Amino acid sequence: MKTYIISRARALGEHIAATGDTVRGAGEKFGVSKSTVHKDVTERLRAIDSQLYERVHDILELNLNERHLRGGNATREKYKNKNKSNL
């Protein structure tokens, strides 16, 4: 594995572990796609640093379980703001 991929995977893992950020959020911050982030932190990070992988895996599981709640809140806010602007 190339060294820049190893360092990117480690940096993404440390960022997610420190902030609890989502895969999309980390991708935006680092300028890579969510697919790249997901592959780095689920497959590559396991081989690079297993302890960091475990911490990131727990956060990704939490994000997955909260996904439907975040989507509902985003939709609620969207229409709340839309109704305010129409008044």
N, C-alpha and C positions, 0 to 999 in steps of 0.2 A: 504494500500500500504506500502511496506517495506521502511524503512528509506533510505537504500542505493539507491533504485530506485528514490526516491524523490530527493535526493542530486545529483544523476547523471543527472536526467532530468533538474534540475535547473542549474547545471554546463554546460550542453550542450547548454541550452537556452542562458545563459550569454555569452558563447563563440561565438555562432552564432550571437547574437546581437552585440557583440563588434567587431567582425572581418568580418562579412558578409560571413563567410565560408559556403561551401555547405554541404549537408548532408553526402556525401562521405568523404569530407575533415575532418569534425568533427568526423566521425566514425574512421578514421585512427588515428587522434590525440588522441582520448580517448580509442582506442583499442576495439571498439564494432562495430557491423555490421551496415550498413546503414539502415536496417530495424528497428533495435533497436533505432537508433537515430531518425528516422522518427516517430516511435510510441511515443517515449519520448517527442518530441517537438510538436507533433500535438495533441495527445490525453491526455497524462498525465500532460503536462505542463499547459494545459487549466484549469485543476482542481486545480493545485498547485498555480499558479501565473498568473492571467489573463492578467496583464499589460505586463509582460515579454512575454507571449504567443503572444500578439498582435504585439510586435516588431519583434519577430522571424517569425511570419506568414508573415509579410510584406517582410522580407528578402527572405523567401522561395518562395514567389510569384515572386519576382524579379529574383531569380535564375532560376525559372521555365520558365519565359519569355525569359531569355537570353540563355537557354540551347542550342538551335539550333545554336546560334552564336558561342558559345564556342566550340561545336563539329566541326563546319566548320573551325574555326581557328586552332584547334588541328590537323585536317587532313591536312590542308594547310602546317603547320609547319613540319609535319611528312614527306610529300613528298618533301618539299623544302630541308630538311636536308638529305633525302635519295638521291636526285639528286646531292647534293654537294659531298657526299661521293663516288659517282660513277665516278666523274671526275678525 
